[in-house]
């Protein structure tokens, strides 16, 4: 393709980021498949609760449910 250098750089960065993200997703999936279903749930909640907290709307819901989740997991979630 005959793209200006700046766009070539952006496309290259996007592809590298996307591939890295895909690799991380594959690694997480493989890891979760190796552990018990109950542990899968706890690990998933802890991982994704960090992401959810960064979103203003989801964070409000998470804060309301945090204690309930902590009790169900028998683990205090403090993020």
N, C-alpha and C positions, 0 to 999 in steps of 0.2 A: 504494500500500500504506500501511497505517497502522502503521508500525513506529516504535518509540521512536527518538529522535534518535541515541542511542549506536549502535544497530544500523544505522541509515541510514548513519552515518559509517563503520562497519566494512565494510559492503557496498560503499560507494563506494571506500574504500581498497583493498579486495580487487579490485574491477573495474579500477581504475587500475593496480594492480600486475600483474594478470594480462594486461592489454592491453599493458603495457610489456614484459613478458617475452615475449609472443607476437611483438611487433614486433622485439625483439632476435633471437629465433630465426629470423624471416623474413630479417632482415638478414644473419645468419651464413650461412644457407643460400644466399642470393644471392651472397654473397662467395665461399663455397666453390665454387660452380658456375663462377665466373669463373677459378679457378686450376687448374693441372694436378692430376691425381689424386695424384701423389707429394707435391706440396706440400699438397694437401688433408689427406692423412694426417698430415703433420708438424704442420700448424696445429691440427688436431683433437686430436692427442695433447697438444700444449702447452696448449691451452685447457682440455681436460677433465682433465688431470693436476692442475691447480690445484684443481678441484672435488673430485676423488677424494681428494686429500690431506686434505681437511677431514673426511672420513669415516674414523673410526678403523679399521674393518675393511679398507676398500679401501686405506687408506694403507699398511698392512702389505704387502699384495700389491704395491702400486705401488713401494714401497721395494725389494722383492725383484727387481722387473723393470726398475727405473730404468736400471741400467747397460746391460742388453740393449737397451732402447729407445734410449738415447743412442747406442750403437754403430750400430744400424740406421738411425737418423736422421742420423748423422754430426754430431751436435749434443749437447753436454753439457747435460742437463736439471738445472738447479739451482733448486729451488723452496723 
